[in-house]
Every structure is written in C-alpha cells, then in structure tokens.
Amino acid sequence: MNYNQLKFREIILLVISTFLHLEMYGQMKGPEAWVNYESVLKVKNNERLYDYNVYCIRTSSPANLFWPGEKAKFTFQLVNNTGSQIAMDGKVEVIRYGSRGIPNDMWMPEMFKIADIQTIPVKINVEANGFTDIDLEPDLPETFGGYALVFDLGQHGRRLATSVVRTFKPNPQAIQYPKQSLDDLGVDFLSRIGVQAIRLGIAYTPTNHRDYVAEMEKLDRKLKEYKDKNITVLLMFMGRDDPAMQPLGTTRPHLDEKGVFLKTKQDYVWLPKLDPDFQQFVKNICTTNGWPKGCVTGVHLWNEPWEGISISGWQADMFRYREIYTSMANGVIEARKEGADVLIGGCDSNSNAWDKLFGDGSMKFLPIFDFLSIHYQGMESSALYPQWNNRKDHKGKVLIWDTESWVGNSDDRIGTVVATNRSAGYDRSMGIFGGYMISYPHTGGKLKQPIRTTEGKKEINTIPCIWSPAAAMGNVQHMVGERDFKELLFKNGLPWVMCFDGYQHNPDDGTVVVIGDIGEAFGAENVLFREVRGANEAADKQEIRKELTLMPAGSPEREKLNRQLGEY
C-alpha cells in the first residue's frame, strides 16, 4: 500500500468514525444533514476527495463549551491532501448560527445564519501531502449561542474546522434525583452544561466470566468520574452477545410458519439458570457504586422491552421479564441492607409497565416499582394513576423519569419539551438526542482522531464539535433546572404558559416559560386544543373547502386537497 493509499484510508476512517454514531440511528440527522447546512457555512458535503482536511487538536475549554468570560483558544491541524504545495493567504470565518425545527418533523432541523462575527487572516504554507498546525484566538462573543469556525482557502475550498457554544456557567450541587437527564455524553460535556443525570446501559456479565473483573474495573472508573462531577447514573441492564449465555447457544429471532429463523431482530435474553448470578451482579454494583457512596441512584431492566419484538434485543415474554426484574430487585434490596440507596424501575412506557408487571390485576410488584421510565409520551404521562401516586412502599409514589424522549432536537424546541413534560408531572425530563448537541456517540464512547506530529502519526481523543442546541440546553438548565413546576398560568385555555417556583421558595427567582403552541414539538394532532388554529391556517383551509366544492368526486386533485385539509 503506497503513501497516497494510506492517506486516503486515514481520511475515510476519520469520516466514518465522526458520523457513524448518527448513521446507526437512521431517523436522527447529523448537523451536516440539516437543512441549509451547506448554504449557511458555504461548505460542500460528500465530496469524494478534498484538497485539505482541518482538525481541531487543542482547545482551551473542555468539550469546546465556553462559559461567560472564557477566552477561546484553538490549535487546528491542516493536512494537505494534494500532491502540490499549498501556499496562499487564507482566512478563517467565525459565523454565529442557530437551528430551528421544521413543522411535522422532529428529526430534521434547519440551520440558519445569525451573523458574520469575524474574519481572521491566516498564511498557509503546506508542502505536498504535508501538514501544519495553526494557533487561533478568535474573538468569541459573550452572546450565548453556537459559533462555527470555517477555513476558506479560495480555490482549495472551505472546510468546517469546529463548532463551539457559549452558554451559562452552572453550579452543580450533589443531588440524588436531578430533574433533567441526558444521554451518556461524557463527563466534560455534561459537567460544563450542568446536567446531572444520565442513563447508562451495561451488559450483564456473569460473575464467573473471564471478563468480569476487567469489566467491573472499567465500570468503576467510569462511575467514579461521574461521581466526582456530581452526575448521577441510572443503570440500564441489557443482554450480552455471548452464545454460552443463550438458549440453543445463539441469539435468536422469531420463527416463521415453517419454524425457520426470520431475518429480523435478535433475542439477547439470557438463560433462566443465570438469574441468581445476575442478582449477585446487581448487588455487587449497587453495593460498590450505589448512592451515597457512589453515583448510581437507580436501576432498570432493558431498553424498550416491548411485547413481541424490540430494537434492543428483547424478544422474551412478560413472564420472563418478571423473573429477571425480580432478580434485579432482590439484588438492589440486598445492597440496600449494606447502605446503598438505589431505586428500582423501568419498562419505558406506562402501558408496558401495566402489561409487564401488573397485567394479572395484582399490585405485587408495586413495592419494587419505585419509578417508571417513559419514552415519547409527551403530556400523556402516568401522573394521575392513583395506585402509583398513593404507593406507600419504600419512598412513596412512583416517580416518572423520561429516559429517551428525543423530540426537542433544535434550539427552539428543547425548552418547549422540557417545560411541557415537567408540567405533565414528570419528575425527570430529557427531551433531546445527544447527537444534536455534540459529535460524540450518545452511548458514552469517545472517538479517536489521527493526527500528524514531527515524530510520525498518532491518535488522540477527538475534540468534539458542539452544536447550537447545546446553548439552548444550557439556557433551559439555567432558567428551569431544578425548579419545581408550580402551575399552568391558563388552566383551561391557550396559550401554553408554564410557571416554575424559584429556588428555596424565592418568589423573585421563578421562571415563566411562554410557549404558545406545543404542537410544534409534540405534533399538533397529539395535544389538547388541537382544533384551535391560527388565522392564516384557517383562511387557507377555507379556500381549500371552496375549491373542493368545484371538483368532481374521485378527482386525484380532490384527494390531495382533502389531505391538506386534514393536516395541521
């Protein structure tokens, strides 16, 4: 393999590693796919080869997230991908931008330009296939928001160097049950933005497994990092891809009518004989890392363990779920006897909880059901179930923790989602997929980036791009944060206005969130007062109705207009 082939491989590996975590989740859209991304930054996506690459290899702020008053300093490495020297006067543009949601699409934001902030001249002199490191200290404004730094080398094109955010500086205290949660986006990002709770998925590793000690040491180190930053962890136990743990010695999909495996999702649920060991596994983790000694404040079983099939490797039935859930709960109860203060819960929707744990009509699982995890339920929460609200076991009522409602994926929607969900009785909100804020996987892994040095090539942890929705999340955490929801200002009417009490009952410290139309974030057809429409929309639909009176039945155009009439 020659040098140019090696270089091409290096480029491809970096591109794949940068965007793989979003490609794995087809509906999510990485910022490079947002509407107007190319026109706002004046860059070109998906070119087969670029004349040069530029990487951020040093930054003055952990996770590229800046607090008020912090000076931005960067080192960028520019790599010449051509066989000729690049010697010229170039420039770096600092562009302030934002993102906003598109009606009826929660996954695809639109990027828009706010202002050109600064143009920094840079002299470029890079030999063929060489590299150079460039130090920059842009005048990053104190205004909160997202800022893109773009290299412009004239005929050699424009490349995004990084995106950063300036937002509020938090003051995180040790809190057992924080009200806001995010994905596992890394200690640096979470502590800088002030979010103090995450859901962390881990695979059950039998205590006699050859990897058990190493896996537990790795987990202990990770949990200590979070504990040191006052970030709490909800552990989610999942299956392990290990044939020795599986019935028939393999993961299994469902069968067709001929008894042949279907080409679909697999079942990773372990053999029942391992349940006692799983109980010990849970006890060991909670005893070592449970609150207050550690940061683990809750455990739950599996991601979206729906009846029938799940995207996360659950295809067992509700009876098997109850067996494993009981073992998990018993492990926690044993750890509680040794001082751990850890909650038990899960199920990921209120209907699934009723099916999985209470489908027989009894409440025998209620003593070991401290919280309900929910996904994408909006205002349809379980806040009014008397059986759960009047619970007397352990710490009382069943808490409602949102662990994956990724619907507020733009600057303008995250506040709407958090405030609305808190007003619906959630004890913990979430509201945004991590990939819309940071170019790291939402499952906690760090990406590696190849760089050049005078001693040769090496790898460093990728310095992430931080996108503008992170500034909005910082604002939500500052303005709403741990404040208690007080009331809807208008109890039976519009607009939607949510009021939150001030900290320490200070009436001058409260927050009022004025939203207007929450249908923008949750889908207009899914909310109360959905028939109340804007004047412009009402006038447009009146014109549609007039057109329909003039069209013959069965006309293709008539069918199209009827669809438009039914849209919000």
N, C-alpha and C positions, 0 to 999 in steps of 0.2 A: 504494500500500500504506500503510495507516494505522499509527499507533503500536502499537496492540494486535496487529495482524498481524505487525509487525516483532518484537515481544516474543515472540509465540508461536513464530515462526521461530527466534529465538535459543534458546529453551528446547529445541525439538526438535533443533536442531543439536547442542547440548551433550549431550543424552541419547544421540543416535546416536553421537557421537564417543566417548563414555565406554564404551559397551558393544559397539561394532562389532567390536572385535578378538576378542571371545569369540564373538559370533554367527557369525563366519566359520568357526568350528570347532565344528560342531553338537554333538559329544559333550561338549565342555567346558562347565562350568557356572560362570557368573559368580557371585560371592557373593550377589547379590540373588536368585538362584535356589536357593540352598542350602536344604535342609530346615530349617524353624524360623527362617529369617532374619527374617521379619516379626514373629513372636511374641517372639523374643529382644530385638529392638530396638524393638518396638512401633511399627513404621512400616508404610506401605501401599505396595506396588509397583503400577506400571502404572496409576496414576490418570491420567485424561485431562489434567487441569489441577490444579496445586497452588496454594494461596494464596500460597506463597512458595517460593523456592529459597535454598539456602545453599551457598556455595562456600568452600573453604579457599584463600586467595590468598597467604598467607605462613606460613612455618613456621620454627622455629629449628633444624630438623635436615634436612639433605639427604635427600630421598626419604621424609621422615616416618618414619625408622627411628632410634630413640634408643638410645644406649649407656648403660651404668650411670653415674649421676650427672648426666646431661644434663637440664636443665630444659626442659620443653615450653612453647613459646610459639607462639600462632597468631593470625592475623587472618582472620576469616571475613567474607565479604560476604553480607548478607541482602538479597534482592531481593523487593519486594512485587509480586506478580502480580495484585493486585486493584485495583479502581477506588476503593477506600476506604482511609483511613489505618489502619494497624495500630499501636495504642498500648496497651501492656499490660506486665505483669510476666511474663516468660517464664523459662525455665530451660534449662540445658544439662546433660545427664546423661552421666557417664563410666561406661561399662559394660565390665567385663572379660569376655571371651568366649573360646571356643575352637571348634575344629572336630574332628570325628571321622568316620572312614569308615563307610559303610553296607555290610554284608555283600553280596558279589557285585555291587558297583557301584563301579568305581574312579573314576568321574567325578563322582558326586553326594555331597558331604559333608553332614553335619548340623552346623549351628551350635548351640552350647549356651551358656547363660549361666553364668558362674562367680560374679560378684559385682557389685553396685552399688557403685561406688567413690566417687563424689562427685556432688553436685547443686550447680550454680553458678547463682545467680540472675542474670538479665540483664534490663535495662529496654529495651524495644523501642519505638521511635517512628519509624515509617517512613511517609512520605506515600504517597498513592495512586500506584501504579506507580513508586515511588521505590526507593532503596537506602540502606543504611547499612553501615559497616564496624565490626566488633566485635572488640576485642582480648581474648584469654583466655589465662590462665596456669593450667591445671588442675594439680592435684597428682597427676601421673602416678606410680604406684607404681614402686618399684625391681624388683618382681617381673616376671620375664620373661613375655611373652605379648602377646596382642592386646587393644587398647582401642578401643572405639567412642565417639565423641562425637556425641550426638544432641540436636538442638534440639527443645524442646517449647513450642509457642505455644498451648496449650489448644485452643480451638475451631478454630484455624487449622492444627492438626495437628502431627505430628512429622516431622522430616527428618534423615537422616544427614548430619552435617557432614564427618566424615572418620573413618578408622580408622588407627591407628598401632600400632607394635610397639616393645617394648623387648627387646633381646637383647644377647648378648656383644659386646664390642669386639674385633675381630680384629687381628692383627698380620701383615699380608701381606708376605712377602718375595718377591724376584724368583725365580720357579720356572719352569723351562722346560716341565715337563709336570705341571701340577697334577692331583690325583686327583679333584677334584669340578668339575663343569661345570653351567652353567645356560643358559637362553636369553639372547638379547641384550636384557637388561632395563635397560640404561643404566648408565653409569659410576657414578652416585651410589649406586644401589641395590646393585650388585654389590660396590663397594668397602666399603660400610657393612656388608654381611653377610659379607664375607670370602671370596667365591667368585672364583676367579682364572682361570677358563677359560670361554669361550663358543664356540658355533658361529655363524658369521656368513655368511649367504647373500648372494652378489652375482651379478649378471647379467654374463655375458661381453659386453663392449663392444669391438668391433673397434678396433684402434689408429688406424685412419684415419677412425673415425666422428666426426661433428661434435660429439658429446657426450663424447668420450673424455677430453679434458683436464679438463673440468669434473667428470666422474665420478671421475677419479683424484684430483683435488684434494680432493673431498669425502671419498673413502675415506681418503686420507692423514690428514686432520684427525681423522676418527673413530678410526683406529687409533692415532694419537698420544695421544688421550685415554685409551685403554686402556693403552697402554704406560706412560704417566705414573702409572697406578694399579696397575701390576704385574698386569694382567689379560691373559692370553694369548688368542689368537684362532685357531680352526680355520676357515679359509675354505672355504666350500662354493660351488662354481661351478655356476651354473644358466644356462638359456637366457634370451634377451631377446626381448620381444614386438616384433619388428622384421621386417616382411614381406621386406625386402631380404636378410635372412639365411636365409630359409626356402625349402626346395624348393617350387615352384609359387607362390612369393610369398605364402604364408599359413601360419599354423599349421594342423595337420591332425589330425582324429580318425581312427579306423579306418573302414573301409568296410563296408557291409552286402553281402548277396549280389548286389545289383544294382549295386554299385560306387558307391553314394551315401554321402556322409559321414554317420556316425552322430552323434546329438546326445549327445556324451559328452566325456571329457577330450581335450585337445589335445596335439599333439606340438610342443614348442618347440626340438627339437634342430636345430642349425644345419647349413648345407651343409658337406660334407667339404672343399671348397676353402678354407674359413676355418681349418682346423686349424693350419696353420703360424702364422697370426696369433694364434690362441688360445695357442699355445705361447709366443709373444713376450709376450702379455698376462700369462700366469702368471709368466714370468721377470721382467718389469718390477715386478710387485707384490712378488714374493718378494725381489728384489734390494733394493728400497727399504724394505720393511717386515718382511723375514724376521728371525728371531732370529739373533743377539743385538741387532742394531741396532734392530729393531722387535719387535712383539709377535706376529707370525704364526709359529706353530710347526708348522702342518700345513695341508695342502690336501686336499680330496676332491671327487669329481665327482657332483653331483646328489643331491637328497633322494629316497630310496626309488625307485631306478631299476629297478623290478621288470620282469620279462619280461612282455610283453603290454600292461600299462597301469599308469599311476602317477598319483597325485593331483597330482603336481608337474611335469607337463609332459614326462614321459619316455615315449615310445612306440616308440623305436627298438629295434633288436635288440642282442644281446650283441656282435656283430661291430662295430657302430658304437660301442658303449661302449668296446671295447678300443682303437679308433682314437683316440677323444678322450682316453681315460685315458693312452694312450702320449704324446700331445702334452702333456698336463698334466705328466706325469712328466718329460719331456725339458726342459720349462721350469724345473722345480724343479732338475733336475740342473745346468742351466746356471747357475742362480742360486747353487747350492752352490759352484761354482767361483769365485764372487765373494764368498764368505764367509757366505752365508745358510745357516742350519741349520734346514731345514724338512722335515717328514715328508710322505710320500705315502700315501694310503689311501682308504678309503670302503667302499661297497657296501651298508651298512646292515643286513646280516644275514650270518651265516656261510654259509647255503645260497646266497644270492645271489652272494656272493663266489666260491664254488666254480663256480657257473654262469657268471658274467661273465668271470672271469679264469683259471680253472683247469679249465673244462669239457672241454678237449681232453686232459686227463690229464697235461699237462706242467706244469712249475713255472717257465716262462719269465718269468712276471710276478712271481715271488717277490722278485727283487731290487728291484722298485719297489713293493712292498706292505709298507709299514712299520707300518701299523695297520689294523685292521678296525673300522669303525663299526657299531654294532648298535642295534636298536630292539626293545623289548618282549620280550626273550628270557629275562628272569628268571635262573634258575640254569642255563638251557641255553646256556651260553657255549661259546666255542671254545677254552677253556683247555687242553684235553687233546689238541689236534691236534699230533702230533709234527712234521709237516712245517713248521708255523708256529713251534712252540716251538724247534725246532733250527735255525732260519734263521741263516745266518752273514753275510748281506749287511748293509751299512750298519751299523745299530746293534743287530743281532741279532734276537731273537724278535719276532714280530708282536704289537703291543700291541692290547689290546681297549679301545676307547673307546665308551662309551654316549653317544649324542648325542640321544636322544629317547624314553627310556622314561618317559613321563609317567603313572606309576601310583601314586605316593605323594602324592596330592593333598589331604592333610589333616594336621593336627598329629600324629596318632598313627601315620601310615604312612610318612612320609618317612624316619625313622630306620631303619625296618624295611627299606625298599627299598635304601637306600644300604649298610647293613651287609651285607645278604644278597648284593647284587651284588658288593661287594668280596670277599666270601668265596668267590664263584664264579669268581674270577680276573680280574675286571675291573681294568684299570689306571686307568680313569676311570669314575666313576659320574655319573648325573644324577638321575632319579627323580621330578621334579615339573614340571608345566606352570607357566610363569611367571605366568599369569593368576590362579592361586590364591593368589599372594603379593602382586601389585602390579597396580593398574588401569592398566597400560600394555600396548601390544601386545608380544608376545613376539619380534617381529622388529626391535625397536630404535627404532621411531618414537616421537616424543613427540606427545601430543595437545595441542591448543590449547583454551583456555578463554576465553570472552568475559567481561569484567568492566566495571563502570562506574567512571568517575572524574569529578571535577568538570570536566574538560576534554572529557568525552564517553566513548564506548566505545573499548576497545582489547582486544587479545588477549595473553594470557600463556601460558607453558607450564603445562599442568595440573599441580597438585601432587597426586601420586597418593595414593590410599588404599593402605595396606599392611595386609594381612590376616594373621590369626594364624598360618597355616602358615609365614610368613616367620620368626617367632620359633623355630619348630621347626627350620627350615633353619639358622638361626644357631647353634642348640644342636648340631645334627649337625656343622656345620663346626668348632665349638669342641671337641667331645668326640672326633670321629673325624678330621675334617680330612685332614691329610697323613700320618696314622699308617699304618704298614704293617699289613696283615692278618697275623695270626700263626697262628690255628688256630680250628677249631670245638672248643668245650670237650668236647662229646659227639660223637665221631667217627661213631657209627652208632646214634644214638638221639635222643630228644627230652628236653628242649625244645631249640629252636634258640638257642644262645648263641655269639656271635662275639667273639673276643678280638683286640685290636689292640695292637701294641707301642707303647711310649712314644717320644717324640721323642728323638733322639740316644741311642737304646738305654737310656733311663732306665726301669727296671722299675717305678718308682713313678708313672710318667706314662702308663701304659697305660690302655686303655678296654675295658670288657666290656659288650657290648650283649646284653641278655636280651630275647628276642622271644617265645619260646613257639611260637606258631602263625604261620608266614609265609604260610600260605594266605590269611589276611585280606587281604594286599596283592597276591598273585600269582594268586589263585584256588585254592581248596582242591584242585581236581582236577588241578592242574598241578605239584604238589610231591611230594617224597619223603615217605613215611609218611602218605599222604593217607587211608589207611583207619583211622588212629588217630584216634578221635573222642572228644569229651567225653562224660562220663557222662550228662548231661542229654539230649544228642542221641541217644545210644544207647538210652536209656529211651523217648524219644518214638518212635523208629523201631520199637521192639519192639511198642509199642501199635498202630502202623500195620500191622505184619505180622499182628497178631491180628484187626484189622478186615478185612483183606483175605481172611482165611480164611472170613469170613461173607458175602462179597459174590459175586454171580453173575458169571461171565465176561462181558465185554463191557459191564459197567456203566460209565457215564460217571464215577461217583464212584470206581470202582476204578482207572480210568485216572489220575485226579487224584492218588489216594494213591500210585500207583506212581511218578509223577513226584516227589512229595515224598520218597519213599524213596530215589530216586536223587540227591537234592540233598545238598550238603554244608552 
